[in-house]
């Protein structure tokens, strides 16, 4: 039988997931000693790990070339459409927030405000929900620069410790949504490989909850 293929978001979510896999007894030697390899077996080879960028994890799962994926809720909200969200993994916790220059009243005046974000869809949904018309500019990274350079009035971004905002003279104006890592599944895989997927997801869930108690 083909190994169950799971795409992990490279970096911190990958490390947290590998730790979780080890706690449920899966041998992760090859992933931990991967060098530059991107596809690695874990356990006794019954599972294959694929290392990808966050948005690509979703693409591989949606197209069925990976059965499962681990990706942040932020990426899901911005890019996701047709897959199944199985489990909140409880790590990779941060939040979406609207932020701007410290001490400035963002809501003052009637001029249409400009918002910079790596997450234009999340930004649009948020401002629609509060009935406010804004102009959105897509930025690829270090979005904190946009208000500092005068490109935007504020940003919508993920905030974890708040250090990046603080060190750049910015502050949270409104919290928008909590974010954490999720286990997602391809919808066809979920039918065809139900037992294997449920077994793995159950073991992961049990281990996560045992740590919470
Ligand atoms: C993220 C986010 C913030 C920062 C928040 O950026 O976009 O810039 O982390 O973390 P903090 O609240 O703990 O300071 P990332 O490191 O992913 O880099 P990027 O901005 O280049 O995407």
Boltz pocket constraint, residues with backbone or C-beta under 6 A from the ligand:
constraints:
  - pocket:
      binder: B
      contacts: [[A, 140], [A, 141], [A, 142], [A, 143], [A, 144], [A, 157], [A, 158], [A, 159], [A, 160], [A, 161], [A, 162], [A, 163], [A, 164], [A, 165]]
      max_distance: 6.0
